[in-house]
Amino acid sequence: MHLQFIGCGDAFGSGGRFNTCFHLVGRGINALIDCGATSLVALNRHGIDRNAIDLILITHFHADHVGGVPSFVLEASHVLKRERPLGIAGPPGLEARYPELMENAFPGTKALHLRFPLTLQELDIGKRNAVGALAVTPYHVLHDDRAGPCLGLRVEADDKIIAYSGDTEWTDALIALGHAADLFVCEAYMRDKPIKSHMVLSALERRLGQIRPKRLILTHMSNDMLARRAELAFETAEDGMIVEL
């Protein structure tokens, strides 16, 4: 199984990076974790077969995490002539927000007839959800619940655990979310300067002894963090980077 960082950037394209989109592939697993506004461009650049993707997991409803969904869906139906089912799973409210997302991006598409079956699944927060071939436990994190509830995800796949913080400032929910995970992908927007709704790396460092992930990779970095990568003792994500699990 592997996870590829299709995009690991912030909302503003800092460092020329694509918006958040991770591609998880394993036995019977082909899923995206988030699908930000630039994701279709990035998936094309990396040569990813979009018709092979069975599931899109969404952490929250900001454009840099969900804005690529309308383009993905329309390309699947109109260009790729997809016939196999596609699932989208995300926070409570997904079923109401999905048609709004489609209509805002492409007016007239909220009730569009698709060539393929599309299933929307709202995740139960704090519970282990069966989502296709995955088991997904969502945790409520501290970002901006006008775009939520905002979630971090603990994903069980192929006897491995992949944890993803989503966008969040420090919250003790991250201890259980990332505990002993085979891979913990965590936002690190700033190095030391506190900022509302986003992670400061120094806050994460103080709790790593409690989380104890087997591997930590930092993502969603601002220009402040990107300029200081050489100083860091941790791995940092790059667009296109592949992690074998």
N, C-alpha and C positions, 0 to 999 in steps of 0.2 A: 504494500500500500504506500502511496505517496501523497503529499500535499504540495501543490505548486502555488506560489504567490503570483497570481495573475496581475493583481494590483495591490500595493501596500501603502498607498499614499493617503494624505489627509484630504479634507474637502477642497483644498485650494491648489492641489497639484504641486505642493512643495517638492523641490528637487526634480521636477518633471515626471513625477510618479503618477501612475494610474490610481483611480479610486479603489477602495477596498473590494477585493474579490479573490477568494481562495478556492482552488480546485482540488477536491479530495477524490482519489481513485483507489479502489481496492476490489476484493472479491465481491462481485455483485453490487459495487458501490461506484457511483459516478455523480458527484454532487458539487454544487457551488455553495460556499459560505459567504453570504452577502454578494450583491451584484450592483456595485456603484455605477454612476452615470457613464463612466468611460469603459465599462466592462466589455461591451460587445467589440469595441475597437481592440482592446487588449486580448480578448479571446481569439480574435482573428489573427492578431500579430503573432501569437504563440502557437497558432495552428491547431487549436482545440476544436474537436468535433462537437458542435453545440447540440446536434441531434442525439448524441450519446449521453448527454446529461439528463438524469432522471429527476433531480431534485434541486431546488434552490432554498437554502435556509437564510432567513432574514433576521438580523438582530434588532433593527429599528428603522424608522421611516424617514431618515434624512437621505437626501439625494445621493450623497457619496457612498451610501450603503444599499440603496434600493432603486436608484434612478435608472439603472440599466435594464430593469425588468421589462418595461414596455417594449423597448427595442428588441430584447431577446425574444419575447413572445411573438411580436409581429414578424420578425425575421423567420422564426420557426414555422409560422403558419404560411406566410406569403412567399418566402424565398426558398427555404429549405424543404417545404412541403412535408413537414413533420407529421407523422401519424402516431407514434408511440406516446403514451401518456407522460405528462409532466406534473410534478407536484411542487407546490410552493408552501413552505411552512414558516411561520413567524409568530410575532407577538399577538396576544388578544387584540381584536380590532382589525385583523388582516382582511377578513371578508368584506368589511365595509370600506376599507382603505384601497383595496385593489382596484375596483372600478374607478375611483377618484384618481388613482395613480395613472391608469391608462388614459383617462379622459383628459387630464391635465397635460400629459405628454403628447398625445395624438387625439385631438377632439374628434368625437364620433366613434371611438373604439371601445367604450366601456361595455357595450353589449354586443361586441363583434363576435360573429360565429367563427370559431377556430376549427382548423382541420383535425385537431387532436384533442383528447380529453385532458382537461386541466383541473387539478384538485387543489383546493386551498385548505390548509390545516392550521388552526390556531393552537399554539403550544400551551400546555398547562404549566405555569411557572412553579418551580420547585418540585416538579414531579418528573419521573422518567417516562418520556414519551416514545412510543414506537413510531418512527418516521421512515417508511420504506425499509431499507436494510440497516438503518441506523437506530440507535437508542440515544435520544437527545434530552438532556436535563437542562432547562433554562433557569438562569438566576437573574433576578431583578437587580440591575446595576444603576449607578448614579450618573446620568448624563442629562437628558432633557425629555421628560415624559410627555411633552407636547408631541414628540416624535416616537412615542412608545405606547406601552411600557417598554423601556430599553432593556435589552437582554445581553447577558453573557451566556455562552453555550459550552456545555460539557458533552462531548460527542463520543460515544462508544462505537467502534468500528473495527472489525477484524481483530478482536481481542486487544485493541489499543485504545487509549484515551487521548483525545485531542481536546484541549480546552482553549477557548477564545474569549477574551475579556469583553469584546465589543468596545464601544466608546464609553469611557467611564472615568470619573475621578476615583480615588481610593475608596473602597467599601470592603468591609470584612467578608462580604459574600464571595470575594475572589479567593479567599483561603480554601473554602470548600470546593469552589468551581475548579481551581487549578491543582488541588492537592494530589501530589504524586503522579500527575499526568505524564504520559509519555512525551507529549509536546504541549507546552503552554505558550500560545501566541498572545502577547499582551501589548496593549497600547502603551506608548511612552511618548506623549506629545511634547513634554518639556523635560529638561534635565533637572532643574531645581526650583524654578520660579512657579509658585502655585498659580493654577488657572482653573476657573470654575468649569466643571463638567468633563474635564479631561485629566489623564493620568500624568503625574509628575514622577519621573523615574526614581527620585530619592525616596518617595513614599513607598513605592514597590520594593525597593532594596531593603527597607527596614523590616519587611514582612516575609521575605523569601525563605527565611528559616522555618516559617510555619507552613508555607505552601509546598516547598521541596519538589518542584517539578523535575523530571528527568532531563528535560531540555527546555530552555526558555529562548524565545525569539521575539524581539521587540518590533513593533509595527506602528503605522499611523503617526509618523514622526513629523514634527514641524521643522522649519528651517533651523531653529535653535538646536534641535537634537541632531539633525543631519550634519551640521557644522562641527559637532563634537563627537562623531562616531568613533574617531581614532582613540579617544580617551576612554571608551567604554570597555567594561570587562564582559559584556554580554554580546551574543549574536544579534545582528540586526537584519531585518528582511530586505530583500531587493526584488524588484519586479522580475518575474521569470524564475526566481530561485525555487529549486525543488528539494523537498525534505523527504527522505526515505524513512519509513516507519516500520 
